[in-house]
Amino acid sequence: MPSLEKGEASRSTPAGEAAVPARTVPPPVEGVLLDMGDTLLEEGSWTWASLLEEGPSLPGPSPLIPGVGETLPLLSRDYRLGLVTNTQEAGRAEVSRALDLFGIGRYFSVIVTSSDLGWRKPHPFIFEAALAGLGLPPSRTVMVGNDLANDVAGAKALGMRTIHFRWSPRYPALPQGEEERPTLIIGDFVELPKALQRLQALPGPAPRAPGDAGEEDDL
Ligand SMILES: [Mg+2]
C-alpha cells in the first residue's frame, strides 16, 4: 500500500526544493439542509391553521425571518436545498403549502417532516431521509439551524458540517458539549452564503459515522 511519502516522492520536484506535504482538502459542499422553525419562519406567532389560512396576511410581523426571502434564491443557484423539520402534526403537504405562501417553497428539492417519517431530530433517520432525497452524502452537505441539540448535534453525529443560526433567544445560545459545537455561527440569515464559502476552506468534518468515507456512494 503506497504511503504518503512515496506519493510525494513520485512527484517531479526541482532539485533543492522540498516536496510540500499534501493537504487534507474537505469535500466540497453541494447541499444545504435547513431547519424551519426559528430558522426560516419565526416560531410562536402562529398556528398551522392560521398560517395556512392567512399566510403573509397574518396580523402582526411577518413570520418569515428577515433575510430568508432574498437569500434562498442565491443559495439555490449554488447548492441543492432540503428542509428537515420536527413537526407535531404537519406533514410535507402542509409545510410545502406554508413555504409556498411565503414564496420560498420552490427552492427546496426535498422536504422531510418528523410527522411523516415518525422520527424526530436529532435522530439520524430524519437526516438520512433528507440526504437521500438530495442524493448527497453527509460529508458534502451542511446543516443549518437554530437548535444546537436537534440541528447541530444531530447532523454532526452523521459527519455533516453545521452552521448555527444564533438568532432566536428561545433556545440555548451556547453548546452544552462538543457534540453541539457547530462548525460556524451566523447571527443574520443573509450571512449564510458567505459562511458556506468560508466553511469550505476549513478542515473537513471531524466525527464521521462508521461507513462514511466521504464519497458519493456513502448512501
Ligand atoms: Mg428550529
Boltz pocket constraint, residues with backbone or C-beta under 6 A from the ligand:
constraints:
  - pocket:
      binder: B
      contacts: [[A, 35], [A, 36], [A, 37], [A, 38], [A, 39], [A, 145], [A, 146], [A, 147]]
      max_distance: 6.0
